[in-house]
Each structure stands twice: as C-alpha cells, then as structure tokens.
Amino acid sequence: MGNNLEKWKQALWLKQNSLTAKSLPETNKYSPENLIDFLNRYDYVYIKHNNSGQGKGIFKVYKRKDGRICFNGFSLLNKPVKKCMAAIKDFHKVLHPYKKLGRLEDYIIQEGIQSFTYYGLPLGFRVHVQNLKGKWIIGGMYAKIGSPDIIDSGIFNFNIGSEIISIDELFSEHLHLNDVEERRLRNNLRKVAITAAEVIALQFPCREYGIDFGLKPTGKPMIYEVNTTPGIDGFSQIEYNTLWERIVKIRKLQRKD
C-alpha cells in the first residue's frame, strides 16, 4: 500500500473498536453545516486536510462572542493563517488554494482536545509501536511541550515548535502525577496505542506506527493521528539515545523475520 493514510479512513477504522472509539475525538467530514454543529458544542475544533502532514492544512477554529468565526493555523502552502470572518464560505479559498483540491470533502472536522500541562502549556505524546514476530510492542514514547505561542497560533504539531522531553519528566515536572497516576497513564497509553496499531494494521498493514496522543483534563489519552511512516529523530533527543537505539534494534530484527 501507499505511505499516506487518509485521516477520515483512520477515524472510520478506529471507530470500529470499542477502546479506540472511546479514545478518538469526535470526527466528521467537513461541511459548513457540520462545522457550525461542532462549534455549537465545543469551545474550539480543528479542520484538517485529509492527506496533509507536518502541520500543513490544519486550522484551529472557534466562534467569537460577536458571532464571527476565527481560523488560525497553516495553509496547504504552509503559510500562517489568522482570520476572523462572518461567513464560512469566505474561508473556502484558503482551504483550497489549488483548483484540483477544490472539494469540501478533502477536509475533516475534529473535536478540540484541551491537552495542557499543570502550568497551562499544550502537551502531546508520541508512542512508537512496532511489530516483531507477529506481536505489537512499544518501541518508545516521548512527550512534547508547546510554548504559549503555540496556544496563540492554534496548532500543536509534532513538527512545529515544541520541546521534546521524556515521559518521566512530563509526569513528574509538568503533570505532577503520583506513582499510581503515572502507572495508570503509562499503561493506558500502551494499551490504546497497541490496540490502535492492531486495528489499523487490519486495513493498512505496516511494521510500525507513530501514534500521536493528547490528554484530556480527566487524564484520558486521546488519539490525534496514526502515522504510517513515523520518523524517530525525536527519540535521539532524550534518555541518552537509548530509545532511539531500541527502535533501530527492533527494525533490524524485523528485517530478519
């Protein structure tokens, strides 16, 4: 199969499993009607291009008290966009800078997850899952902490302006979790990540996936996206390269299977 996995297909497949369905933000295809529905129920939502990556074609959207709708993010041309307007249709030319991408169904809408540290900075997790001898295992995890600027720009992305830290540092210094809470969250991340890999592999088989998570205020991990060609450079920045080396070692063992 190809390297790109559509976000809409991901959502449909993940909804078919009870655990991953409960760990997925509400997701629907983009339309003006669906956007209004989401904005009436959530403080903010995200519009994401179905096939884009690296933060392109993703917008944080919210409704101001005066009724104007504000879009904040990056176009498919990777240009920053920050606009407020009265009519959604005025934003369509930003969503579709190319004529050949002029279909509304090229985008999805997703519930915004308020994923923040104890001090109010945006946070996310990357869990690297690998298949070795027919069994899914966790190659490694790390966390990313965003700056206040990311809150303003609207997009917290694993490729845009964030600091990579170890899971242990996140738990102790940024979430202030006790031992029981740490163990519960770590186990939940592992369980959901491996289940997501199992679900996606049935339809889009790969030897590894990089799964991005947010964290609800209740402590529940929520799946942002499953990456089918995950990079591992981030793991070289933490724990003295030990996680990076582990992932590379597993990759070598995979080639021997």
C-alpha positions as CSV (number, residue, x, y, z in Angstrom):
1,M,0.0,0.0,0.0
2,G,1.0,3.7,-0.3
3,N,2.6,5.6,2.5
4,N,-0.3,8.0,3.2
5,L,-3.3,7.0,5.3
6,E,-6.3,9.3,5.0
7,K,-7.4,10.9,8.3
8,W,-11.0,10.1,7.5
9,K,-10.3,6.4,6.9
10,Q,-8.3,6.3,10.2
11,A,-11.3,7.6,12.1
12,L,-13.7,5.2,10.5
13,W,-11.5,2.2,11.3
14,L,-10.7,3.3,14.8
15,K,-14.4,3.8,15.5
16,Q,-14.9,0.0,14.9
17,N,-13.1,-0.9,18.1
18,S,-14.7,-0.1,21.4
19,L,-11.4,1.0,23.1
20,T,-10.1,3.2,20.2
21,A,-13.5,4.6,19.5
22,K,-13.7,5.9,23.1
23,S,-10.1,7.3,22.6
24,L,-10.9,9.2,19.4
25,P,-12.0,12.9,19.3
26,E,-15.4,13.3,17.6
27,T,-14.7,13.4,13.9
28,N,-16.8,14.1,10.8
29,K,-16.3,15.2,7.2
30,Y,-16.0,18.9,6.6
31,S,-19.0,20.9,5.5
32,P,-20.3,24.3,6.6
33,E,-23.2,22.6,8.4
34,N,-21.0,20.2,10.3
35,L,-18.6,23.0,11.3
36,I,-21.5,25.0,12.7
37,D,-22.7,21.9,14.6
38,F,-19.3,21.3,16.1
39,L,-18.8,24.9,17.1
40,N,-22.1,25.0,18.9
41,R,-21.0,22.0,21.0
42,Y,-17.2,22.6,21.5
43,D,-15.1,25.6,22.6
44,Y,-12.9,25.0,19.5
45,V,-12.4,22.5,16.8
46,Y,-9.9,21.5,14.2
47,I,-10.2,21.4,10.4
48,K,-7.6,19.1,8.9
49,H,-6.8,18.2,5.3
50,N,-7.4,14.6,4.8
51,N,-4.0,13.8,3.3
52,S,-1.7,16.6,4.6
53,G,1.2,16.2,7.0
54,Q,3.7,18.2,9.0
55,G,1.1,20.7,10.2
56,K,0.0,21.8,6.7
57,G,-3.7,22.3,6.0
58,I,-4.6,22.3,9.7
59,F,-6.7,25.1,11.4
60,K,-8.0,25.7,14.9
61,V,-11.5,27.2,14.6
62,Y,-13.6,28.9,17.2
63,K,-16.6,31.2,17.3
64,R,-16.2,34.6,19.0
65,K,-18.9,36.1,21.2
66,D,-19.8,38.5,18.4
67,G,-20.6,35.5,16.1
68,R,-17.6,35.8,13.8
69,I,-15.7,32.6,13.1
70,C,-11.9,32.6,13.6
71,F,-9.5,30.4,11.8
72,N,-5.9,30.0,13.0
73,G,-3.3,27.7,11.5
74,F,-1.4,26.8,8.4
75,S,-2.5,26.6,4.7
76,L,-1.5,23.7,2.4
77,L,1.2,26.0,1.2
78,N,2.4,26.1,4.8
79,K,1.6,29.8,5.2
80,P,0.3,31.0,8.6
81,V,-3.4,32.0,8.5
82,K,-5.2,34.0,11.1
83,K,-8.5,35.3,10.1
84,C,-12.0,36.0,11.5
85,M,-15.0,36.3,9.2
86,A,-18.7,36.4,9.3
87,A,-19.3,33.7,6.6
88,I,-17.7,30.3,6.4
89,K,-17.7,30.4,2.6
90,D,-15.2,33.3,2.7
91,F,-12.7,30.8,4.1
92,H,-13.1,28.2,1.3
93,K,-10.4,29.8,-0.9
94,V,-7.9,29.4,2.0
95,L,-8.9,25.8,2.4
96,H,-8.4,25.2,-1.3
97,P,-5.5,27.2,-2.8
98,Y,-5.3,24.7,-5.7
99,K,-8.2,24.2,-8.1
100,K,-7.7,20.5,-8.2
101,L,-8.2,20.4,-4.4
102,G,-11.5,22.3,-4.5
103,R,-13.7,19.7,-2.9
104,L,-15.0,20.2,0.6
105,E,-14.6,16.5,1.4
106,D,-10.8,16.9,1.3
107,Y,-11.1,18.0,4.9
108,I,-12.3,16.6,8.2
109,I,-13.5,18.3,11.4
110,Q,-12.4,17.1,14.8
111,E,-13.3,18.0,18.3
112,G,-10.6,20.1,20.0
113,I,-8.9,18.4,23.0
114,Q,-7.8,20.6,25.9
115,S,-4.4,18.9,26.4
116,F,-2.3,21.0,28.8
117,T,0.3,20.7,31.4
118,Y,-0.1,21.6,35.1
119,Y,1.1,25.1,34.1
120,G,-1.2,25.5,31.1
121,L,1.2,24.7,28.2
122,P,0.0,22.4,25.4
123,L,1.2,18.9,25.5
124,G,1.2,15.8,23.4
125,F,2.6,12.2,23.3
126,R,4.3,10.2,20.5
127,V,4.1,6.4,21.0
128,H,6.2,4.4,18.6
129,V,4.6,0.9,18.1
130,Q,6.5,-1.9,16.2
131,N,5.6,-5.4,15.1
132,L,8.1,-8.1,15.9
133,K,7.5,-11.7,15.2
134,G,3.7,-11.1,14.9
135,K,3.4,-9.2,18.2
136,W,3.0,-5.4,18.7
137,I,5.4,-3.9,21.1
138,I,6.2,-0.3,22.3
139,G,9.5,0.8,20.8
140,G,9.4,4.0,22.8
141,M,7.4,7.1,24.0
142,Y,8.2,10.7,24.4
143,A,6.3,13.9,25.2
144,K,6.2,17.3,23.6
145,I,5.6,20.6,25.4
146,G,4.5,23.6,23.4
147,S,5.1,27.3,24.1
148,P,2.5,29.9,24.8
149,D,3.0,31.0,21.2
150,I,1.6,27.7,20.0
151,I,-1.6,28.3,22.0
152,D,-1.9,31.6,20.1
153,S,-1.2,30.1,16.7
154,G,-3.7,27.4,17.3
155,I,-1.7,24.4,16.2
156,F,0.2,22.0,18.4
157,N,2.0,19.7,16.0
158,F,4.9,17.3,16.4
159,N,6.7,19.1,13.6
160,I,6.2,22.7,14.7
161,G,8.0,24.5,17.5
162,S,7.8,22.2,20.5
163,E,10.3,20.9,23.1
164,I,10.7,17.1,23.3
165,I,11.0,15.7,26.8
166,S,11.0,12.2,28.3
167,I,7.7,10.7,29.6
168,D,9.2,10.6,33.1
169,E,10.0,14.3,33.0
170,L,6.5,15.1,31.8
171,F,4.8,13.1,34.5
172,S,6.9,14.5,37.4
173,E,7.6,18.1,36.4
174,H,4.7,19.1,34.1
175,L,1.7,17.0,35.3
176,H,2.7,16.5,38.9
177,L,1.4,12.9,38.9
178,N,1.9,10.5,41.8
179,D,3.2,6.9,41.3
180,V,-0.3,5.4,40.9
181,E,-1.4,8.1,38.4
182,E,1.8,7.7,36.4
183,R,1.4,3.9,36.2
184,R,-2.2,4.2,35.1
185,L,-1.5,6.8,32.4
186,R,1.5,4.9,31.1
187,N,-0.5,1.7,30.9
188,N,-3.4,3.4,29.2
189,L,-1.1,4.9,26.5
190,R,0.4,1.5,25.9
191,K,-2.9,-0.3,25.7
192,V,-4.6,2.2,23.4
193,A,-1.5,2.5,21.2
194,I,-1.2,-1.2,20.7
195,T,-4.9,-1.6,20.1
196,A,-4.8,1.2,17.5
197,A,-1.9,-0.5,15.7
198,E,-3.8,-3.7,15.6
199,V,-6.9,-2.0,14.2
200,I,-5.1,0.0,11.6
201,A,-2.9,-3.0,10.5
202,L,-6.0,-4.9,9.5
203,Q,-6.7,-2.4,6.8
204,F,-3.3,-0.7,6.2
205,P,-0.6,-3.1,7.3
206,C,2.8,-1.6,8.3
207,R,5.6,-2.8,10.5
208,E,5.4,0.3,12.7
209,Y,3.2,3.2,13.5
210,G,3.9,6.5,15.3
211,I,0.7,7.4,17.2
212,D,0.1,10.9,18.4
213,F,-1.9,11.5,21.6
214,G,-3.4,14.3,23.6
215,L,-4.6,14.2,27.1
216,K,-8.0,15.2,28.4
217,P,-8.2,17.1,31.7
218,T,-9.6,13.9,33.2
219,G,-6.3,12.1,32.3
220,K,-7.7,10.1,29.4
221,P,-5.4,9.7,26.4
222,M,-7.0,10.7,23.1
223,I,-5.7,9.7,19.7
224,Y,-4.8,12.6,17.4
225,E,-3.4,10.7,14.5
226,V,-1.7,7.4,13.4
227,N,1.4,8.0,11.3
228,T,2.4,5.1,8.9
229,T,5.9,6.4,8.1
230,P,7.0,7.7,11.5
231,G,10.3,9.4,12.0
232,I,12.4,8.6,15.0
233,D,14.7,11.6,15.3
234,G,12.8,12.8,18.3
235,F,13.9,9.8,20.3
236,S,17.5,10.8,19.9
237,Q,16.9,13.9,22.0
238,I,16.0,12.1,25.2
239,E,17.3,9.4,27.5
240,Y,20.8,9.3,26.1
241,N,19.6,7.8,22.8
242,T,18.5,4.6,24.5
243,L,15.0,4.7,23.0
244,W,16.3,5.6,19.5
245,E,18.8,2.7,19.7
246,R,16.0,0.3,20.9
247,I,13.8,1.2,17.9
248,V,16.7,0.8,15.5
249,K,17.5,-2.6,17.0
250,I,13.9,-3.7,16.6
251,R,13.9,-2.5,13.0
252,K,17.0,-4.7,12.3
253,L,15.3,-7.7,13.9
254,Q,12.2,-7.0,11.8
255,R,14.3,-7.3,8.6
256,K,15.4,-10.8,9.7
257,D,11.8,-12.1,10.1
